[in-house]
């Protein structure tokens, strides 16, 4: 360990080599400041490491978030059982450590950030137990392998029931749950607003465009009371229900819910809220995902597209009207008309001659 620490210190604070080629230099290179670390550009050695680095690069559409489950040096059986039950609900996008880890997230987040970067997990759940904070669960969220926010919850061992206590079928692995938040504290109290955001990000699962109704098999309910002077931090009740559809004699089935476990009651303890600048950076969306607005095309209330066309002034004198074939004269009609005109002219000349003879 001492040799590794010495190598690490020599890596952070390099000194000038004794075999330097510049003999005329009078000023030696200054020693690097201890709070400034060197930035290394990792170059892949083979195709496998190159693919691994490409997976960790920023993307317009992020990969599904993975969750890391690990425990401290001391963890009670109750909190370990709760950790295993949440792990079973979150499968398959999970990683679980079995060894003990001497970690205190609220005192030092270096190890947590290292685990997050090493395992490519942006969500972490840490289980611990102590005399001051018994049956403790810490929900951690990271951004760019840096700690974004943390929330410490105390589990009530008297009301806790694991998954094995409910003898009923469980949903298939990989299904998305429906989330329900009941209670006014989720929208009024700042601490519970942030905790609601954490629960949504933790249990929502992968983002999908469409989902089959048959895949909605279970429901997770988070309920709490209003924040008051008597209860500044009311308990958060975690319940999971199995959704069953039965025949109703009609087109729509009859829906029933049955508790499937686990049953947990949490008491909020310490919290580390997200920094404003880091949260703003984490909430940024790529411009590639924004739909491009088409000019002069709108959508009405019924969902129909309406287009608008802009035209200049038109000269109606040069407007060509439609020609009707029914109004055109054929060749036979022209000959008949000329013959009729000729006969009428002959008749008119004979009548005039007869009138002249009579007058004489």
Secondary structure, DSSP 4 states (H G I P E B T S, - for coil): -HHHHHHHHHHHS----SS-S-SS--SPPPPPPTT-PPP--PPPSSHHHHHHHHHHS--SSPPPPPEEEEE-S---HHHHHHHHHHHHHHTTSEEEEEEE----TTT--HHHHHHHHHHT-SEEEEEE--SSS-SEEEEEEEETTEEEEEEEEEE-TTT-B-GGGS-S--PPTTPPPEEEEESTHHHH-HHHHHHHHHHHHHHS-S--S---GGG--EEEEEE-----SS-TT--EEEEEEEEEEE--SSSSPEEEEEE-S-BEEEEEEEEEPPPHHHHHHHT---GGGSPPPPTTEEE-TTS-EEE--------GGGPPPPPPGGGS--HHHHHHHHHHHHHHHHHHHHHHHHHHHHH-
